Amino acid sequence: GIRSSLDQSMGIKRDAAGVVDAISAEDIGKFPDTNLAESLQRITGISIERRDGEGAQVTARGFGPQFNTVTLNGRLIPGADAFGAPGQTPIGGVDVGTRAFNFAQLASEAITGIEVFKTSRATAPSGGIGATINIQTDKPFNHEGVVANAG
């Protein structure tokens, strides 16, 4: 439940070699967030940029969204997005293509946890000056028996 998710987040923070914050699926489900960016804004040092009233890109420690590295289960996610492309509304003063990841593409219901590494690690892909954000999805062998998800 909620207590175990808080214990899990504290354990990740305590055992990490650097500055790490974590959100579990329980934490994400407690709030009426429409997407992953709005869930991430609850972490200290993270702010979001909105587009059409919905959270889109994440700024970590004052560095813009193009300075973050986003991974999915530890694998690098390409950040090519139409935000800031010619003919689109500029975001953050950027009016050309950007490497920033658009978190509006991910529904928070599909995620089991998020780790935000605010300091560099040797095991992480390079390039995350602001932060390295690891999005964790549910894996089939995490559950025993038949599991259904409705909503």
C-alpha positions as CSV (number, residue, x, y, z in Angstrom):
1,G,0.0,0.0,0.0
2,I,0.9,3.6,0.5
3,R,3.2,2.9,3.5
4,S,5.3,0.4,1.5
5,S,5.6,2.8,-1.4
6,L,6.9,5.5,1.0
7,D,9.3,2.9,2.5
8,Q,10.5,1.9,-1.0
9,S,11.1,5.6,-1.9
10,M,13.1,6.2,1.3
11,G,15.1,3.0,0.7
12,I,16.1,4.1,-2.8
13,K,17.1,7.5,-1.5
14,R,19.1,6.1,1.4
15,D,20.9,3.4,-0.5
16,A,21.8,5.6,-3.5
17,A,25.4,6.8,-4.0
18,G,24.2,10.2,-5.2
19,V,21.1,12.5,-4.9
20,V,18.1,10.4,-6.0
21,D,14.4,10.9,-5.6
22,A,11.8,8.3,-6.5
23,I,8.1,8.0,-7.0
24,S,6.2,4.7,-7.0
25,A,2.9,3.7,-8.6
26,E,1.1,4.3,-5.3
27,D,2.5,7.9,-5.1
28,I,1.5,8.5,-8.8
29,G,-2.0,7.1,-8.2
30,K,-2.7,9.3,-5.1
31,F,-3.0,12.5,-7.2
32,P,-5.2,13.4,-10.2
33,D,-2.3,14.0,-12.6
34,T,-3.1,13.7,-16.3
35,N,0.4,12.6,-17.3
36,L,3.8,11.8,-16.1
37,A,5.2,15.4,-16.2
38,E,2.5,16.4,-13.6
39,S,3.5,13.5,-11.4
40,L,7.2,14.5,-11.6
41,Q,6.6,18.1,-10.5
42,R,5.9,16.8,-7.0
43,I,9.6,16.0,-6.7
44,T,11.9,18.6,-5.1
45,G,13.9,20.5,-7.7
46,I,11.6,19.5,-10.6
47,S,9.4,22.0,-12.4
48,I,7.4,21.5,-15.6
49,E,6.6,23.5,-18.7
50,R,3.0,23.4,-19.8
51,R,1.6,23.3,-23.3
52,D,-2.2,23.8,-23.8
53,G,-2.6,23.6,-20.0
54,E,-1.0,20.2,-19.7
55,G,2.4,19.4,-18.4
56,A,4.8,18.6,-21.2
57,Q,8.5,19.0,-20.4
58,V,10.5,18.7,-17.2
59,T,13.2,21.1,-15.9
60,A,15.5,19.8,-13.2
61,R,17.7,21.9,-10.9
62,G,17.2,25.0,-13.1
63,F,18.5,23.3,-16.2
64,G,16.1,23.3,-19.1
65,P,14.4,20.2,-20.5
66,Q,17.0,19.7,-23.2
67,F,19.6,19.1,-20.5
68,N,17.9,16.0,-19.0
69,T,18.4,12.4,-20.1
70,V,15.3,10.2,-20.0
71,T,15.5,6.4,-19.9
72,L,12.8,3.7,-20.0
73,N,13.8,0.8,-17.8
74,G,17.4,2.0,-18.1
75,R,17.4,2.3,-21.9
76,L,17.8,5.8,-23.5
77,I,14.6,7.3,-25.0
78,P,15.1,9.6,-28.0
79,G,13.8,13.0,-27.2
80,A,13.0,14.3,-30.7
81,D,9.8,16.3,-30.5
82,A,7.8,18.8,-32.4
83,F,8.0,21.3,-29.5
84,G,10.0,24.2,-30.7
85,A,10.1,23.0,-34.3
86,P,9.5,25.6,-37.0
87,G,5.8,26.5,-37.1
88,Q,5.2,25.4,-33.5
89,T,4.9,27.6,-30.4
90,P,8.4,28.1,-28.9
91,I,8.8,26.6,-25.4
92,G,11.5,27.9,-23.1
93,G,12.8,30.3,-25.7
94,V,13.7,27.4,-28.1
95,D,12.4,27.9,-31.6
96,V,14.1,25.0,-33.4
97,G,14.0,21.2,-32.9
98,T,15.0,20.1,-29.4
99,R,16.2,16.9,-27.7
100,A,13.8,17.5,-24.7
101,F,11.5,14.6,-24.0
102,N,7.7,15.2,-24.1
103,F,6.2,13.6,-21.0
104,A,2.7,14.3,-22.2
105,Q,3.1,11.2,-24.4
106,L,3.1,8.9,-21.4
107,A,0.1,8.2,-19.2
108,S,1.0,7.9,-15.5
109,E,-1.1,4.7,-15.2
110,A,1.3,2.7,-17.3
111,I,4.3,3.4,-15.0
112,T,5.3,1.5,-11.8
113,G,7.9,3.9,-10.7
114,I,10.2,6.8,-11.5
115,E,13.8,7.5,-10.3
116,V,15.2,11.0,-10.7
117,F,19.0,11.0,-10.4
118,K,20.1,14.6,-9.8
119,T,23.8,13.6,-9.8
120,S,25.7,11.7,-12.4
121,R,26.4,8.0,-12.1
122,A,29.0,5.9,-13.9
123,T,26.3,3.3,-14.9
124,A,23.9,5.8,-16.4
125,P,24.0,7.1,-20.0
126,S,25.9,10.4,-20.3
127,G,24.2,13.6,-21.1
128,G,22.0,14.4,-18.2
129,I,23.4,17.7,-16.9
130,G,20.1,18.6,-15.2
131,A,19.0,15.0,-14.2
132,T,18.7,11.5,-15.4
133,I,15.1,10.4,-15.2
134,N,14.5,6.6,-15.3
135,I,10.9,5.6,-16.0
136,Q,10.1,2.1,-14.9
137,T,7.3,0.0,-16.4
138,D,5.6,-3.0,-15.0
139,K,7.2,-6.3,-16.0
140,P,5.3,-9.6,-16.5
141,F,7.2,-11.6,-13.9
142,N,6.6,-9.1,-11.1
143,H,3.3,-10.7,-10.4
144,E,2.2,-14.2,-9.6
145,G,-0.9,-15.7,-11.2
146,V,-3.4,-13.8,-13.3
147,V,-3.4,-10.0,-13.0
148,A,-5.9,-7.7,-14.5
149,N,-5.8,-3.9,-14.7
150,A,-9.0,-2.0,-15.3
151,G,-9.7,1.7,-15.3
